[in-house]
Amino acid sequence: MARHLFGGVADYVITAGDDNVATLQPGASVTCWNAISGGSQHTDLLTAGDSTPIEGGILTADVVGAVPEFLGPDTVAELYFDANGGSGPRRRAVATDLGSDISGTRTDLDTHTGAANPHGTQLFDLDDIYDPSIANLIATTPFAIAHRGSGGEFAEHTLAAYKSVLAAGAKAIEVSVRLTADGVPVCFHDTTLDRMTDHTGPISDWTYAALREQVRVTPQGLLGAGWANQPIPTLAEVLDALYGRAVIFLEAKSNEAIVPLRDLMLDRYPGYARSVVWKAHYGQGGLATRAAEGWTVWAYMDAGTTDAQLDAVDASVDMWGVPYGMTDERISEVIARGKPVICWEVHRHAEITRLTGLGVTGLMEAQWVYLNQDLTLAKDLFDARVSQPGTLGIANYSEDYAPKYDGAGGMYLDKVPNDSILMGGHRTPAADGYVIGFSMKWDVLPASNQHSGAAFGKLSDDKYQFSMENASGGYHALVRGNGDIQIYTHTAGVTSGTQLGTLATAAPVAGVYMTFEIEVTASQVIFRRTDVGPYELAVSNVAYRGRYWHFTVGSVNTLASKPTWSNISVT
């Protein structure tokens, strides 16, 4: 605390003399108060020279009437003089040493604001830097994590994937880490380069420099030939892009990567506990140590993992992970343990319905954009040869069942018969009033009774396959090799369809596109062929009014006769 200086030449005791002439009053008694009227008297005053207490707090004006210099009470910078025995009037007096105080404060402030971190605040102390956080994420039910950076839509575990799904709005992203031969943590899922790159062999055999210069992720087989090859990113590059912008589910995919990954995070990212989850198989060693270090631990299990195996590590686990193929009964048992349960990996809305119905709270999604945005894409991008979100084959993460592009605006499937592709991103804008337009050709005509076409009107985006039981019903519009167009219904769980109508049209021409429209109204289903005729087959039926639809190879059983589709329009 400090006392301020008052009085001196700045303050005089004056009365109004003859003709109101100001007259100095030497020897006048002066008291000090804390208000211009009323209030209380300051009596804790000291002399300016030797800091001797001034008796009663009463000051005496000098020989010319000036109030003598004195030190006021602690911290008081202004007070009110009274030279009339406390009855007023009073005059405000301000400390005379404030100028030096202000100058010193200015110097101190300049020093403070010029310091790199004047308050010693760490980045991880700032809540707004880490929003969303783990706590914010799991407070939302269900919460979604982009599996491999949404590896069904973008080149998995690449910066292109991580940045793209972050830009699309993802708040949580899975990141897998392996080590190069020289100990550089890089983001990659597999032990070997074989599946995802233009090289083969263990990734751990490569130094980072060689990996950076020579190896590229090649997503074309799964995502379309229009994709460019992508570099394998370092973990440092990925953290620069994601840390503090999304919750990161971080996994060391090899034992060799565990310690370097852990040390990197502890040394460079001391606020990791707020926004980074340690993801590991339940059998990985060190889970108790990770928990003690402050990590949120997500431990995932196998379909056959027992309760005894889970019990052994339960104290170190915050969230459990279950595979999608686990039975409903077993998933329910894991949920009953009382901790959040995350299921991997999820591709379809139908799968979300099943899992959330069981009580799963977290979804690791390979199709994050499709599952979190209500896409109603009106046109295809077959010319670009880049698969749209929700373009899903009957096998997940499978190049064999992924759509292929012919480079001339067409899309086809490489499996016959009975293969199909969900056009989930092109779902219709309404359930009971829409038109799907498309073109289709066979480069080699199939047998006259074989067919291809589209399944539509489905309430769910579950898989559709001709001549097999399907989880939800709908319609099938088909074209046979002889030109007949037909409409069928398919009842959920029933293998064969029921024909609603048939119409003969002109025979197809090999290699020439036919054009079609499927129109659904509140009361009718209409199938048109418009490249010739035009022909229109209309049936009155209201059984199925859903937004999901598929292209289907149908009964065509040779690859030479596989259908090619183009020119999608959805209105």
C-alpha positions as CSV (number, residue, x, y, z in Angstrom):
1,M,0.0,0.0,0.0
2,A,1.2,3.6,-0.5
3,R,0.3,7.1,0.7
4,H,-0.1,9.9,-1.8
5,L,1.2,13.5,-1.4
6,F,-1.2,16.4,-0.9
7,G,-1.0,20.2,-0.2
8,G,1.9,22.6,-0.9
9,V,1.6,25.4,-3.4
10,A,-1.3,23.8,-5.1
11,D,-3.9,24.4,-2.3
12,Y,-4.6,27.7,-0.4
13,V,-7.1,28.8,2.3
14,I,-9.0,31.8,0.9
15,T,-11.9,33.9,2.1
16,A,-13.9,36.6,0.3
17,G,-12.7,40.0,1.7
18,D,-13.9,43.5,1.0
19,D,-15.6,43.8,-2.3
20,N,-15.3,40.0,-2.7
21,V,-11.5,40.3,-3.1
22,A,-9.9,36.8,-2.5
23,T,-7.9,37.0,0.8
24,L,-5.4,34.4,1.9
25,Q,-5.9,33.0,5.4
26,P,-2.5,32.2,7.0
27,G,-2.7,29.9,10.1
28,A,-6.1,28.6,9.2
29,S,-7.1,25.1,10.5
30,V,-7.9,22.6,7.8
31,T,-9.5,19.1,8.1
32,C,-9.8,16.4,5.4
33,W,-12.9,14.5,4.5
34,N,-14.0,11.6,2.2
35,A,-17.0,13.4,0.7
36,I,-18.0,16.8,-0.5
37,S,-20.6,16.9,2.2
38,G,-21.3,14.6,5.1
39,G,-19.1,11.6,5.1
40,S,-16.3,11.1,7.6
41,Q,-13.0,12.8,8.4
42,H,-9.6,11.5,7.4
43,T,-7.5,11.6,10.6
44,D,-4.7,9.2,9.5
45,L,-2.4,11.9,8.1
46,L,1.4,12.2,8.2
47,T,3.8,15.0,7.7
48,A,5.6,15.0,4.3
49,G,9.1,15.3,5.7
50,D,9.4,12.7,8.4
51,S,6.0,10.9,8.3
52,T,5.1,12.0,11.8
53,P,1.4,11.6,12.6
54,I,-0.5,14.8,12.5
55,E,-2.5,15.2,15.7
56,G,-6.2,14.9,15.1
57,G,-5.7,15.1,11.4
58,I,-5.8,18.9,11.7
59,L,-3.6,20.9,9.3
60,T,-2.4,24.5,9.8
61,A,-2.1,26.8,6.8
62,D,1.4,28.4,6.5
63,V,2.2,32.1,6.6
64,V,0.7,32.8,3.1
65,G,-2.4,30.5,3.7
66,A,-1.1,27.4,1.7
67,V,-2.1,24.0,3.0
68,P,1.2,22.3,4.0
69,E,2.4,19.2,2.2
70,F,1.3,16.0,3.9
71,L,0.7,12.3,3.2
72,G,-2.9,11.2,3.0
73,P,-4.3,7.8,4.1
74,D,-3.2,4.6,2.4
75,T,-4.3,4.4,-1.3
76,V,-6.4,7.7,-1.1
77,A,-5.8,9.8,-4.2
78,E,-8.4,12.5,-3.6
79,L,-10.1,14.1,-0.6
80,Y,-12.0,17.2,0.5
81,F,-10.5,20.2,2.5
82,D,-12.7,21.9,5.0
83,A,-11.5,25.2,6.7
84,N,-14.7,25.8,8.6
85,G,-14.5,23.4,11.5
86,G,-16.1,20.6,9.5
87,S,-19.2,22.5,8.5
88,G,-18.0,23.4,5.0
89,P,-17.9,24.4,2.3
90,R,-15.3,21.9,1.1
91,R,-13.0,21.9,-1.9
92,R,-11.8,18.8,-3.7
93,A,-8.0,18.1,-3.6
94,V,-6.2,15.7,-5.8
95,A,-2.8,14.1,-4.8
96,T,0.1,16.0,-6.3
97,D,2.3,13.0,-7.1
98,L,0.0,11.2,-9.5
99,G,2.0,12.2,-12.5
100,S,5.0,10.1,-11.5
101,D,2.7,7.2,-10.7
102,I,1.1,7.4,-14.1
103,S,4.5,7.5,-15.8
104,G,5.6,4.5,-13.9
105,T,2.4,2.6,-14.6
106,R,2.8,3.4,-18.3
107,T,6.3,2.0,-18.3
108,D,5.2,-1.1,-16.4
109,L,2.3,-1.6,-18.8
110,D,4.5,-1.3,-21.9
111,T,6.8,-3.9,-20.4
112,H,3.9,-6.2,-19.6
113,T,2.2,-6.0,-23.0
114,G,5.5,-6.4,-24.8
115,A,6.2,-9.7,-23.1
116,A,5.7,-12.9,-25.2
117,N,3.4,-14.4,-22.6
118,P,2.9,-11.9,-19.7
119,H,0.4,-14.1,-17.8
120,G,2.2,-17.4,-18.3
121,T,-1.0,-18.8,-19.8
122,Q,-0.6,-22.1,-21.7
123,L,-2.6,-22.6,-24.9
124,F,-4.3,-25.6,-23.4
125,D,-5.7,-23.4,-20.6
126,L,-7.8,-21.5,-23.2
127,D,-11.2,-23.2,-23.5
128,D,-12.1,-21.6,-26.8
129,I,-8.9,-23.1,-28.4
130,Y,-10.2,-26.6,-27.6
131,D,-13.8,-26.5,-28.6
132,P,-15.0,-29.2,-29.3
133,S,-13.5,-31.0,-26.4
134,I,-13.9,-34.7,-25.4
135,A,-16.4,-33.6,-22.8
136,N,-18.5,-31.6,-25.3
137,L,-18.3,-34.5,-27.8
138,I,-19.6,-37.3,-25.6
139,A,-22.3,-35.0,-24.2
140,T,-24.0,-35.3,-27.6
141,T,-25.8,-38.6,-28.3
142,P,-25.0,-40.2,-30.6
143,F,-21.7,-38.6,-31.4
144,A,-19.8,-39.3,-34.6
145,I,-16.1,-39.9,-35.3
146,A,-14.7,-39.9,-38.9
147,H,-13.3,-43.4,-39.3
148,R,-9.8,-43.2,-41.0
149,G,-10.8,-39.6,-41.8
150,S,-14.0,-40.8,-43.4
151,G,-12.1,-43.4,-45.5
152,G,-15.1,-44.4,-47.6
153,E,-15.3,-40.9,-49.0
154,F,-11.7,-39.6,-48.9
155,A,-8.3,-41.2,-49.3
156,E,-8.0,-42.8,-45.8
157,H,-5.5,-41.3,-43.3
158,T,-4.3,-38.6,-45.6
159,L,-4.3,-34.9,-45.1
160,A,-6.8,-34.7,-47.9
161,A,-9.1,-36.8,-45.9
162,Y,-8.5,-35.2,-42.5
163,K,-8.9,-31.6,-43.8
164,S,-11.9,-32.5,-46.0
165,V,-13.9,-34.1,-43.3
166,L,-13.0,-31.3,-40.9
167,A,-14.1,-28.7,-43.4
168,A,-17.4,-30.7,-43.8
169,G,-18.0,-30.2,-40.1
170,A,-16.6,-33.3,-38.3
171,K,-15.9,-32.8,-34.7
172,A,-14.0,-36.0,-34.1
173,I,-11.5,-37.8,-36.3
174,E,-9.7,-41.1,-36.0
175,V,-5.9,-41.0,-36.7
176,S,-3.8,-44.1,-36.9
177,V,0.0,-43.9,-36.5
178,R,3.0,-46.1,-37.5
179,L,6.7,-45.5,-37.4
180,T,9.1,-45.4,-40.3
181,A,12.5,-47.1,-40.2
182,D,14.1,-43.9,-38.8
183,G,11.4,-43.4,-36.2
184,V,9.2,-40.7,-37.8
185,P,5.5,-41.1,-36.8
186,V,3.3,-41.2,-39.9
187,C,-0.4,-41.6,-40.4
188,F,-1.2,-45.0,-41.9
189,H,-3.4,-47.9,-41.0
190,D,-1.9,-51.1,-42.4
191,T,1.3,-53.0,-41.5
192,T,2.3,-53.0,-45.2
193,L,2.0,-50.6,-48.1
194,D,0.3,-53.2,-50.3
195,R,-3.4,-52.3,-50.0
196,M,-3.3,-48.5,-50.1
197,T,-0.2,-47.4,-52.0
198,D,1.8,-47.9,-55.2
199,H,4.4,-49.9,-53.3
200,T,4.5,-53.1,-51.3
201,G,6.2,-54.4,-48.2
202,P,6.3,-53.2,-44.5
203,I,6.0,-49.5,-44.0
204,S,8.5,-49.9,-41.2
205,D,11.2,-50.8,-43.8
206,W,11.1,-47.3,-45.3
207,T,12.9,-44.2,-44.0
208,Y,10.7,-41.2,-44.0
209,A,12.6,-39.4,-46.7
210,A,12.2,-42.4,-49.1
211,L,8.5,-42.7,-48.1
212,R,7.9,-39.0,-48.7
213,E,9.6,-38.9,-52.1
214,Q,8.5,-42.2,-53.6
215,V,5.3,-43.7,-52.0
216,R,1.8,-42.4,-52.7
217,V,-1.6,-43.5,-51.4
218,T,-3.7,-44.7,-54.4
219,P,-7.4,-44.4,-53.6
220,Q,-8.6,-44.8,-57.2
221,G,-9.8,-48.4,-56.9
222,L,-12.2,-47.5,-54.1
223,L,-13.0,-43.8,-54.7
224,G,-12.7,-43.4,-58.4
225,A,-10.1,-42.9,-61.1
226,G,-10.5,-39.1,-60.8
227,W,-8.7,-39.1,-57.5
228,A,-5.0,-38.0,-57.5
229,N,-2.4,-40.0,-55.6
230,Q,-1.8,-38.6,-52.1
231,P,1.3,-38.5,-49.9
232,I,1.5,-40.3,-46.5
233,P,1.4,-37.5,-43.9
234,T,3.5,-37.2,-40.8
235,L,1.7,-37.1,-37.5
236,A,3.1,-33.6,-37.0
237,E,1.5,-32.4,-40.2
238,V,-1.8,-33.9,-39.1
239,L,-1.7,-32.4,-35.6
240,D,-1.0,-29.0,-37.2
241,A,-4.2,-29.4,-39.1
242,L,-6.4,-31.0,-36.4
243,Y,-5.2,-30.3,-32.9
244,G,-7.6,-28.0,-31.1
245,R,-10.0,-28.1,-34.0
246,A,-11.4,-31.6,-33.5
247,V,-11.3,-34.4,-31.0
248,I,-8.6,-36.8,-32.1
249,F,-9.0,-40.5,-31.5
250,L,-5.3,-41.4,-31.7
251,E,-4.0,-44.9,-32.1
252,A,-0.5,-46.4,-32.2
253,K,-1.0,-49.2,-34.7
254,S,2.2,-51.0,-33.7
255,N,3.9,-51.6,-30.3
256,E,7.0,-49.7,-31.6
257,A,4.8,-46.6,-32.1
258,I,3.4,-46.5,-28.6
259,V,6.3,-44.8,-26.7
260,P,7.2,-42.3,-29.4
261,L,3.6,-41.3,-29.9
262,R,3.1,-40.9,-26.1
263,D,6.3,-38.9,-25.7
264,L,5.5,-36.6,-28.6
265,M,2.1,-35.7,-27.1
266,L,3.4,-35.2,-23.6
267,D,6.3,-33.1,-24.6
268,R,4.7,-30.9,-27.3
269,Y,1.0,-31.0,-26.5
270,P,0.6,-30.8,-22.7
271,G,-3.1,-30.0,-23.1
272,Y,-3.8,-33.3,-24.9
273,A,-6.1,-34.6,-22.1
274,R,-8.8,-32.1,-23.2
275,S,-9.1,-33.1,-26.8
276,V,-7.1,-36.3,-27.6
277,V,-8.4,-39.8,-26.9
278,W,-5.9,-42.7,-26.5
279,K,-7.4,-45.4,-28.8
280,A,-6.1,-49.0,-28.3
281,H,-7.0,-52.6,-28.4
282,Y,-8.1,-53.8,-24.9
283,G,-5.1,-56.1,-24.9
284,Q,-2.5,-53.4,-25.6
285,G,-0.1,-53.0,-22.6
286,G,0.2,-49.7,-20.8
287,L,-3.5,-48.7,-20.5
288,A,-3.2,-48.2,-16.8
289,T,-0.2,-45.9,-17.4
290,R,-2.1,-43.9,-20.0
291,A,-5.0,-43.5,-17.6
292,A,-2.6,-42.3,-14.9
293,E,-1.1,-39.8,-17.3
294,G,-4.6,-38.2,-17.8
295,W,-5.6,-39.7,-21.1
296,T,-9.2,-40.6,-21.9
297,V,-8.8,-44.2,-22.9
298,W,-11.0,-45.9,-25.6
299,A,-10.4,-49.6,-25.6
300,Y,-11.9,-51.7,-28.5
301,M,-12.5,-55.4,-28.3
302,D,-13.1,-58.4,-30.6
303,A,-16.4,-60.1,-31.2
304,G,-15.3,-62.9,-28.9
305,T,-13.8,-60.9,-26.1
306,T,-15.0,-62.2,-22.7
307,D,-16.2,-60.3,-19.7
308,A,-13.3,-61.5,-17.7
309,Q,-10.9,-60.0,-20.3
310,L,-12.7,-56.7,-20.1
311,D,-12.8,-56.8,-16.3
312,A,-9.0,-57.1,-16.2
313,V,-8.6,-53.6,-17.7
314,D,-11.9,-51.9,-16.9
315,A,-10.4,-49.6,-14.3
316,S,-8.2,-48.0,-17.0
317,V,-10.9,-47.7,-19.7
318,D,-13.3,-44.7,-20.1
319,M,-15.1,-45.9,-23.3
320,W,-15.5,-49.3,-24.9
321,G,-15.4,-50.1,-28.7
322,V,-17.4,-52.8,-30.3
323,P,-17.2,-54.1,-33.9
324,Y,-20.2,-53.7,-36.1
325,G,-20.4,-57.5,-36.6
326,M,-20.9,-58.2,-32.9
327,T,-24.3,-59.6,-32.0
328,D,-27.0,-57.4,-30.6
329,E,-27.0,-59.4,-27.4
330,R,-23.3,-59.0,-26.8
331,I,-23.4,-55.2,-27.7
332,S,-26.2,-54.8,-25.1
333,E,-24.1,-56.6,-22.5
334,V,-21.1,-54.3,-23.1
335,I,-23.5,-51.3,-22.9
336,A,-24.7,-52.6,-19.6
337,R,-21.2,-52.2,-18.1
338,G,-22.1,-48.5,-17.8
339,K,-19.5,-46.8,-19.9
340,P,-20.0,-45.1,-23.3
341,V,-19.8,-47.6,-26.2
342,I,-18.5,-46.7,-29.7
343,C,-19.2,-49.0,-32.7
344,W,-16.9,-49.2,-35.7
345,E,-17.3,-48.9,-38.6
346,V,-20.6,-47.4,-39.7
347,H,-21.5,-46.8,-43.4
348,R,-25.3,-46.6,-43.6
349,H,-28.2,-44.9,-41.8
350,A,-29.8,-48.3,-41.4
351,E,-26.7,-49.3,-39.3
352,I,-27.1,-46.2,-37.1
353,T,-30.7,-47.1,-36.5
354,R,-29.8,-50.6,-35.3
355,L,-26.9,-49.4,-33.1
356,T,-28.6,-46.4,-31.4
357,G,-31.6,-48.6,-30.8
358,L,-29.3,-50.9,-28.7
359,G,-28.0,-47.9,-26.8
360,V,-24.6,-47.3,-28.6
361,T,-23.6,-43.7,-28.0
362,G,-20.7,-43.3,-30.4
363,L,-20.4,-44.1,-34.1
364,M,-17.1,-44.4,-36.0
365,E,-18.3,-43.5,-39.4
366,A,-16.5,-44.3,-42.7
367,Q,-19.1,-42.2,-44.6
368,W,-19.2,-39.1,-42.4
369,V,-20.4,-36.6,-45.0
370,Y,-23.2,-38.9,-46.2
371,L,-24.4,-39.8,-42.7
372,N,-24.3,-36.2,-41.3
373,Q,-25.6,-34.1,-44.2
374,D,-29.0,-34.6,-45.8
375,L,-27.6,-34.8,-49.3
376,T,-30.0,-34.7,-52.3
377,L,-27.6,-34.4,-55.1
378,A,-29.5,-33.7,-58.3
379,K,-26.7,-34.6,-60.8
380,D,-24.0,-37.2,-61.1
381,L,-20.2,-36.5,-61.3
382,F,-19.4,-39.6,-63.4
383,D,-17.4,-37.4,-65.7
384,A,-15.1,-36.4,-62.8
385,R,-14.7,-40.1,-61.9
386,V,-14.9,-39.3,-58.2
387,S,-17.5,-41.2,-56.1
388,Q,-20.1,-39.1,-54.4
389,P,-20.8,-39.6,-50.7
390,G,-23.3,-42.4,-50.2
391,T,-22.3,-44.3,-53.3
392,L,-22.0,-47.6,-51.5
393,G,-21.5,-51.1,-52.8
394,I,-22.6,-54.2,-51.0
395,A,-19.2,-54.8,-49.4
396,N,-17.6,-52.1,-47.2
397,Y,-14.1,-50.7,-48.1
398,S,-14.0,-53.1,-51.0
399,E,-12.5,-52.1,-54.4
400,D,-14.2,-55.1,-55.9
401,Y,-17.7,-53.8,-55.2
402,A,-16.9,-50.1,-55.6
403,P,-18.3,-48.2,-58.6
404,K,-16.1,-47.9,-61.7
405,Y,-16.1,-45.1,-64.3
406,D,-15.5,-45.5,-68.0
407,G,-14.1,-42.0,-68.6
408,A,-17.0,-41.1,-70.9
409,G,-19.5,-40.1,-68.3
410,G,-20.6,-43.7,-67.4
411,M,-20.5,-45.7,-64.2
412,Y,-20.6,-49.5,-63.9
413,L,-20.1,-52.4,-61.5
414,D,-17.5,-55.2,-61.9
415,K,-19.6,-58.0,-60.3
416,V,-22.4,-60.0,-61.8
417,P,-25.1,-61.1,-61.2
418,N,-27.1,-59.5,-58.5
419,D,-24.7,-56.7,-57.6
420,S,-26.0,-53.2,-56.8
421,I,-24.9,-49.8,-55.7
422,L,-26.7,-47.5,-53.2
423,M,-27.1,-44.0,-54.6
424,G,-27.4,-42.6,-51.1
425,G,-26.1,-39.0,-51.9
426,H,-28.8,-38.8,-54.6
427,R,-31.7,-39.7,-52.3
428,T,-34.9,-38.1,-53.5
429,P,-36.0,-34.8,-52.0
430,A,-39.4,-36.2,-51.0
431,A,-40.7,-39.6,-50.3
432,D,-44.0,-39.5,-52.3
433,G,-43.3,-37.1,-55.2
434,Y,-40.1,-37.3,-57.2
435,V,-38.6,-38.2,-60.6
436,I,-35.4,-40.2,-61.1
437,G,-33.9,-39.9,-64.6
438,F,-31.0,-42.0,-65.9
439,S,-29.5,-43.5,-69.0
440,M,-28.4,-47.2,-69.3
441,K,-26.7,-49.3,-71.9
442,W,-25.3,-52.8,-72.4
443,D,-22.2,-52.9,-74.6
444,V,-23.0,-56.6,-75.2
445,L,-26.7,-57.4,-75.1
446,P,-27.7,-59.9,-72.4
447,A,-30.1,-62.8,-73.0
448,S,-33.6,-61.6,-73.8
449,N,-35.0,-62.6,-70.3
450,Q,-32.1,-61.1,-68.3
451,H,-32.4,-57.7,-66.9
452,S,-30.8,-54.6,-65.1
453,G,-32.4,-51.5,-63.7
454,A,-33.0,-49.6,-60.5
455,A,-34.5,-50.4,-57.0
456,F,-36.3,-47.5,-55.4
457,G,-38.9,-46.3,-52.9
458,K,-37.0,-47.8,-50.0
459,L,-37.5,-46.4,-46.5
460,S,-34.0,-47.5,-45.5
461,D,-30.5,-47.5,-47.1
462,D,-29.8,-51.1,-46.3
463,K,-28.2,-53.2,-49.0
464,Y,-30.3,-54.3,-52.0
465,Q,-29.6,-57.4,-54.1
466,F,-31.8,-59.0,-56.7
467,S,-33.0,-62.6,-55.9
468,M,-31.9,-62.3,-52.3
469,E,-33.7,-61.4,-49.1
470,N,-33.5,-57.7,-48.4
471,A,-34.1,-56.0,-45.1
472,S,-36.6,-53.5,-46.3
473,G,-39.1,-53.5,-49.1
474,G,-39.5,-51.3,-52.2
475,Y,-39.9,-51.4,-56.0
476,H,-37.7,-52.6,-58.8
477,A,-37.9,-51.1,-62.3
478,L,-36.1,-53.3,-64.8
479,V,-35.3,-53.5,-68.5
480,R,-34.9,-57.0,-70.1
481,G,-32.6,-57.9,-72.9
482,N,-35.6,-57.9,-75.3
483,G,-36.7,-54.4,-74.4
484,D,-39.5,-55.2,-72.0
485,I,-39.8,-52.8,-69.1
486,Q,-41.4,-54.0,-65.8
487,I,-42.2,-52.9,-62.3
488,Y,-41.9,-55.2,-59.3
489,T,-42.5,-54.9,-55.6
490,H,-40.1,-56.5,-53.1
491,T,-41.4,-57.4,-49.6
492,A,-38.9,-57.2,-46.8
493,G,-37.3,-60.6,-46.1
494,V,-38.7,-62.2,-49.2
495,T,-36.4,-63.4,-52.0
496,S,-38.7,-63.0,-55.1
497,G,-40.5,-60.0,-56.2
498,T,-44.1,-59.5,-57.3
499,Q,-44.7,-58.1,-60.8
500,L,-47.0,-55.1,-60.9
501,G,-46.8,-54.4,-64.6
502,T,-45.0,-55.1,-67.9
503,L,-44.7,-53.3,-71.2
504,A,-42.9,-54.3,-74.4
505,T,-40.7,-51.6,-75.9
506,A,-38.2,-51.5,-78.8
507,A,-35.2,-53.9,-78.5
508,P,-32.1,-52.3,-77.1
509,V,-29.1,-51.7,-79.3
510,A,-25.7,-52.8,-78.1
511,G,-23.5,-49.9,-76.9
512,V,-26.3,-47.4,-77.3
513,Y,-27.8,-45.6,-74.2
514,M,-31.5,-46.0,-73.4
515,T,-33.0,-43.2,-71.3
516,F,-35.5,-43.7,-68.5
517,E,-37.6,-41.9,-65.9
518,I,-39.0,-43.3,-62.7
519,E,-41.8,-41.2,-61.3
520,V,-43.4,-41.7,-58.0
521,T,-46.6,-39.8,-57.0
522,A,-48.9,-40.1,-54.0
523,S,-50.9,-42.9,-55.8
524,Q,-48.8,-44.2,-58.7
525,V,-45.5,-45.6,-59.8
526,I,-44.5,-44.8,-63.4
527,F,-41.7,-46.2,-65.4
528,R,-40.9,-44.5,-68.8
529,R,-38.5,-45.2,-71.6
530,T,-37.9,-42.0,-73.5
531,D,-35.1,-42.7,-76.0
532,V,-37.7,-44.3,-78.2
533,G,-41.4,-44.4,-78.2
534,P,-41.8,-42.8,-75.6
535,Y,-43.2,-45.7,-73.6
536,E,-44.9,-45.4,-70.2
537,L,-45.8,-48.1,-67.7
538,A,-47.9,-46.9,-64.8
539,V,-49.3,-48.8,-61.9
540,S,-51.4,-47.8,-58.9
541,N,-49.6,-48.7,-55.8
542,V,-48.8,-47.0,-52.5
543,A,-47.0,-49.7,-50.6
544,Y,-43.5,-48.1,-50.6
545,R,-42.7,-44.4,-50.3
546,G,-39.1,-44.0,-49.3
547,R,-36.3,-41.8,-50.5
548,Y,-33.5,-44.3,-51.0
549,W,-32.7,-46.0,-54.4
550,H,-30.1,-48.3,-56.0
551,F,-28.8,-49.2,-59.4
552,T,-28.8,-52.9,-59.8
553,V,-27.0,-55.3,-62.3
554,G,-30.0,-57.6,-61.9
555,S,-29.8,-61.0,-63.4
556,V,-27.1,-60.2,-66.1
557,N,-24.5,-62.9,-65.5
558,T,-21.5,-62.0,-67.7
559,L,-19.2,-59.0,-67.3
560,A,-19.3,-58.3,-71.0
561,S,-23.0,-57.6,-70.6
562,K,-22.8,-55.6,-67.4
563,P,-24.9,-52.4,-67.6
564,T,-23.4,-48.9,-67.6
565,W,-25.4,-45.9,-66.2
566,S,-25.1,-42.2,-66.9
567,N,-26.9,-38.8,-66.8
568,I,-28.6,-39.1,-63.4
569,S,-31.1,-36.4,-62.5
570,V,-33.2,-36.4,-59.4
571,T,-36.0,-33.9,-59.0
